[in-house]
Amino acid sequence: MSRSALTHAELTRASQTLRLGMGASDLHGSLTGYLCAGGRAGAEEWPAALELELEPKADPEVLRRLYRYCRAQLDDPDLGFEPLLPESGASVEQRADALVEWCRGFLGGVGLSGATIGALSPDATEVLADIGRIAASRFDYEDDEEDESALSEVLEFVRVGVLLLHTELTRPRSARHSVH
């Protein structure tokens, strides 16, 4: 799956133009959390489901594109999902801060989906708790190479964790209870 379908910079500009009051990573995280947890609003309805207020004359085409992008990422059979963060040329600090913002948005989106998270496996419950810890984090930066490596590891954990949560939260309820 091509990551270039929607860029962080493009979504940042759209968020500012639409006066959404949230950054691109937060917005992508919110929609991803909502869809990951089985939120049912479609491409036209999801901003209202996530309690976003759009300017009456705003053209929300980029939000429809974001919806299609998130849906395609989560449904990608090649597991191509990635949190939408600033491009690799941005500093490690900017990308790490965006990941924290993404995780906060993700948790909010899961909450707004109405999902019942009590039936999650222990692994999925731990992933959700760890995403919560990342969302509450402040990182210290000392060594560019070590920081880059640590960010890559955390990003991969989040990526795989989101796919696990998506699988568990969107599978039929009867299948959740029959797993042994």
C-alpha positions as a Markdown table, in Angstrom:
| # | Residue | x | y | z |
|---|---|---|---|---|
| 1 | Met | 0.0 | 0.0 | 0.0 |
| 2 | Ser | 1.3 | 3.4 | -0.9 |
| 3 | Arg | 1.9 | 5.7 | 2.0 |
| 4 | Ser | 1.7 | 8.6 | -0.4 |
| 5 | Ala | -2.0 | 8.4 | -0.8 |
| 6 | Leu | -2.3 | 11.3 | 1.8 |
| 7 | Thr | 0.6 | 13.1 | 3.3 |
| 8 | His | 0.9 | 14.6 | 6.8 |
| 9 | Ala | 1.6 | 18.0 | 5.3 |
| 10 | Glu | -1.5 | 17.9 | 3.1 |
| 11 | Leu | -3.7 | 16.9 | 6.1 |
| 12 | Thr | -2.1 | 19.6 | 8.2 |
| 13 | Arg | -3.0 | 22.2 | 5.6 |
| 14 | Ala | -6.6 | 20.9 | 5.3 |
| 15 | Ser | -7.0 | 20.8 | 9.1 |
| 16 | Gln | -5.9 | 24.4 | 9.3 |
| 17 | Thr | -8.2 | 25.4 | 6.4 |
| 18 | Leu | -11.1 | 23.6 | 7.9 |
| 19 | Arg | -10.3 | 25.1 | 11.3 |
| 20 | Leu | -10.6 | 21.7 | 13.0 |
| 21 | Gly | -8.5 | 22.7 | 16.0 |
| 22 | Met | -6.4 | 19.5 | 15.8 |
| 23 | Gly | -3.3 | 18.4 | 14.1 |
| 24 | Ala | -2.9 | 16.0 | 11.3 |
| 25 | Ser | -1.6 | 13.1 | 13.4 |
| 26 | Asp | -4.4 | 13.6 | 16.0 |
| 27 | Leu | -7.0 | 13.6 | 13.2 |
| 28 | His | -5.6 | 10.5 | 11.6 |
| 29 | Gly | -5.3 | 8.8 | 14.9 |
| 30 | Ser | -8.9 | 9.7 | 15.9 |
| 31 | Leu | -10.4 | 8.3 | 12.7 |
| 32 | Thr | -8.1 | 5.2 | 12.8 |
| 33 | Gly | -9.2 | 4.5 | 16.4 |
| 34 | Tyr | -12.8 | 5.0 | 15.5 |
| 35 | Leu | -12.7 | 2.7 | 12.5 |
| 36 | Cys | -10.4 | 0.2 | 14.2 |
| 37 | Ala | -12.9 | -0.2 | 17.0 |
| 38 | Gly | -15.8 | -0.8 | 14.6 |
| 39 | Gly | -17.2 | 2.7 | 14.3 |
| 40 | Arg | -19.9 | 2.6 | 11.7 |
| 41 | Ala | -20.1 | 6.2 | 10.3 |
| 42 | Gly | -19.2 | 6.4 | 6.6 |
| 43 | Ala | -17.1 | 8.8 | 4.6 |
| 44 | Glu | -19.7 | 11.6 | 4.9 |
| 45 | Glu | -20.8 | 11.1 | 8.5 |
| 46 | Trp | -17.5 | 10.4 | 10.3 |
| 47 | Pro | -16.7 | 14.0 | 11.2 |
| 48 | Ala | -20.0 | 14.3 | 13.1 |
| 49 | Ala | -19.4 | 10.9 | 14.8 |
| 50 | Leu | -16.0 | 12.2 | 16.0 |
| 51 | Glu | -17.7 | 15.5 | 17.1 |
| 52 | Leu | -15.8 | 17.7 | 14.6 |
| 53 | Glu | -17.4 | 20.9 | 13.7 |
| 54 | Leu | -16.8 | 22.0 | 10.1 |
| 55 | Glu | -17.2 | 25.4 | 8.7 |
| 56 | Pro | -20.6 | 25.5 | 6.9 |
| 57 | Lys | -19.0 | 26.4 | 3.6 |
| 58 | Ala | -16.0 | 24.1 | 4.0 |
| 59 | Asp | -15.3 | 21.5 | 1.3 |
| 60 | Pro | -14.6 | 18.3 | 3.2 |
| 61 | Glu | -13.2 | 16.4 | 0.2 |
| 62 | Val | -9.9 | 15.8 | 2.0 |
| 63 | Leu | -11.8 | 14.3 | 5.0 |
| 64 | Arg | -13.5 | 11.9 | 2.6 |
| 65 | Arg | -10.1 | 11.1 | 1.2 |
| 66 | Leu | -8.8 | 10.6 | 4.8 |
| 67 | Tyr | -11.7 | 8.2 | 5.5 |
| 68 | Arg | -10.9 | 6.1 | 2.3 |
| 69 | Tyr | -7.2 | 6.1 | 3.2 |
| 70 | Cys | -7.8 | 4.9 | 6.8 |
| 71 | Arg | -10.3 | 2.3 | 5.7 |
| 72 | Ala | -7.9 | 1.0 | 3.0 |
| 73 | Gln | -5.0 | 0.9 | 5.4 |
| 74 | Leu | -6.9 | -1.1 | 8.1 |
| 75 | Asp | -8.3 | -3.5 | 5.4 |
| 76 | Asp | -5.0 | -3.9 | 3.6 |
| 77 | Pro | -4.3 | -7.7 | 3.3 |
| 78 | Asp | -0.6 | -6.8 | 3.2 |
| 79 | Leu | -0.9 | -5.1 | 6.7 |
| 80 | Gly | 0.3 | -1.8 | 5.2 |
| 81 | Phe | -1.2 | 0.3 | 8.0 |
| 82 | Glu | 1.0 | 3.1 | 9.4 |
| 83 | Pro | 0.2 | 6.1 | 11.7 |
| 84 | Leu | 0.3 | 9.3 | 9.6 |
| 85 | Leu | 3.3 | 11.2 | 10.9 |
| 86 | Pro | 5.5 | 13.9 | 9.5 |
| 87 | Glu | 7.7 | 12.7 | 6.6 |
| 88 | Ser | 11.1 | 11.1 | 7.4 |
| 89 | Gly | 12.9 | 14.4 | 6.8 |
| 90 | Ala | 11.3 | 15.9 | 9.9 |
| 91 | Ser | 13.3 | 15.8 | 13.1 |
| 92 | Val | 13.0 | 12.8 | 15.4 |
| 93 | Glu | 11.4 | 15.1 | 18.0 |
| 94 | Gln | 8.7 | 16.2 | 15.6 |
| 95 | Arg | 7.9 | 12.7 | 14.6 |
| 96 | Ala | 7.9 | 11.4 | 18.2 |
| 97 | Asp | 5.7 | 14.2 | 19.3 |
| 98 | Ala | 3.3 | 13.5 | 16.4 |
| 99 | Leu | 3.2 | 9.8 | 17.4 |
| 100 | Val | 2.2 | 10.9 | 21.0 |
| 101 | Glu | -0.5 | 13.1 | 19.4 |
| 102 | Trp | -1.6 | 10.2 | 17.1 |
| 103 | Cys | -2.0 | 7.9 | 20.1 |
| 104 | Arg | -4.1 | 10.4 | 22.0 |
| 105 | Gly | -6.3 | 10.8 | 19.0 |
| 106 | Phe | -6.5 | 7.0 | 18.5 |
| 107 | Leu | -7.7 | 6.5 | 22.1 |
| 108 | Gly | -10.3 | 9.2 | 21.6 |
| 109 | Gly | -11.5 | 7.6 | 18.4 |
| 110 | Val | -11.8 | 4.2 | 20.1 |
| 111 | Gly | -13.9 | 5.8 | 22.9 |
| 112 | Leu | -16.2 | 7.6 | 20.4 |
| 113 | Ser | -16.8 | 4.4 | 18.5 |
| 114 | Gly | -18.8 | 2.9 | 21.3 |
| 115 | Ala | -16.8 | -0.3 | 21.2 |
| 116 | Thr | -17.0 | -2.7 | 24.2 |
| 117 | Ile | -13.4 | -3.2 | 25.1 |
| 118 | Gly | -14.0 | -5.5 | 28.0 |
| 119 | Ala | -14.0 | -8.6 | 25.8 |
| 120 | Leu | -10.4 | -8.1 | 24.5 |
| 121 | Ser | -7.7 | -10.7 | 24.8 |
| 122 | Pro | -5.0 | -10.0 | 27.4 |
| 123 | Asp | -2.6 | -9.1 | 24.6 |
| 124 | Ala | -5.0 | -6.6 | 23.0 |
| 125 | Thr | -5.8 | -5.2 | 26.5 |
| 126 | Glu | -2.1 | -4.7 | 27.1 |
| 127 | Val | -1.6 | -3.0 | 23.7 |
| 128 | Leu | -4.4 | -0.6 | 24.4 |
| 129 | Ala | -2.8 | 0.2 | 27.8 |
| 130 | Asp | 0.6 | 0.7 | 26.2 |
| 131 | Ile | -0.9 | 3.1 | 23.6 |
| 132 | Gly | -2.3 | 5.0 | 26.6 |
| 133 | Arg | 1.1 | 5.2 | 28.1 |
| 134 | Ile | 2.6 | 6.4 | 24.9 |
| 135 | Ala | -0.2 | 9.0 | 24.6 |
| 136 | Ala | 0.8 | 10.3 | 28.1 |
| 137 | Ser | 4.5 | 10.3 | 27.4 |
| 138 | Arg | 7.0 | 13.1 | 27.1 |
| 139 | Phe | 10.2 | 12.0 | 25.5 |
| 140 | Asp | 13.8 | 13.0 | 26.2 |
| 141 | Tyr | 16.2 | 13.3 | 23.3 |
| 142 | Glu | 19.9 | 12.7 | 23.7 |
| 143 | Asp | 21.4 | 10.8 | 20.8 |
| 144 | Asp | 19.9 | 11.1 | 17.3 |
| 145 | Glu | 20.8 | 7.5 | 16.3 |
| 146 | Glu | 19.5 | 5.9 | 19.5 |
| 147 | Asp | 16.4 | 8.2 | 19.4 |
| 148 | Glu | 15.7 | 7.2 | 15.8 |
| 149 | Ser | 16.0 | 3.5 | 16.6 |
| 150 | Ala | 13.7 | 3.9 | 19.7 |
| 151 | Leu | 11.1 | 5.8 | 17.7 |
| 152 | Ser | 11.2 | 3.1 | 15.0 |
| 153 | Glu | 10.6 | 0.4 | 17.6 |
| 154 | Val | 7.7 | 2.3 | 19.2 |
| 155 | Leu | 6.2 | 3.0 | 15.9 |
| 156 | Glu | 6.3 | -0.6 | 14.8 |
| 157 | Phe | 4.8 | -1.6 | 18.2 |
| 158 | Val | 1.9 | 0.8 | 17.6 |
| 159 | Arg | 1.4 | -0.3 | 14.0 |
| 160 | Val | 1.2 | -4.0 | 14.9 |
| 161 | Gly | -0.8 | -3.3 | 18.0 |
| 162 | Val | -3.4 | -1.3 | 16.0 |
| 163 | Leu | -3.8 | -4.2 | 13.6 |
| 164 | Leu | -4.3 | -6.6 | 16.5 |
| 165 | Leu | -6.9 | -4.3 | 18.0 |
| 166 | His | -8.7 | -3.9 | 14.7 |
| 167 | Thr | -8.9 | -7.7 | 14.3 |
| 168 | Glu | -10.3 | -8.2 | 17.8 |
| 169 | Leu | -12.6 | -5.2 | 17.8 |
| 170 | Thr | -14.2 | -5.8 | 14.4 |
| 171 | Arg | -14.6 | -9.6 | 14.5 |
| 172 | Pro | -18.2 | -10.7 | 15.2 |
| 173 | Arg | -19.0 | -11.0 | 18.9 |
| 174 | Ser | -19.7 | -14.7 | 18.7 |
| 175 | Ala | -16.2 | -15.3 | 17.4 |
| 176 | Arg | -14.7 | -13.3 | 20.3 |
| 177 | His | -16.3 | -15.6 | 22.9 |
| 178 | Ser | -15.5 | -18.8 | 21.1 |
| 179 | Val | -11.7 | -18.3 | 21.0 |
| 180 | His | -10.0 | -20.8 | 23.2 |
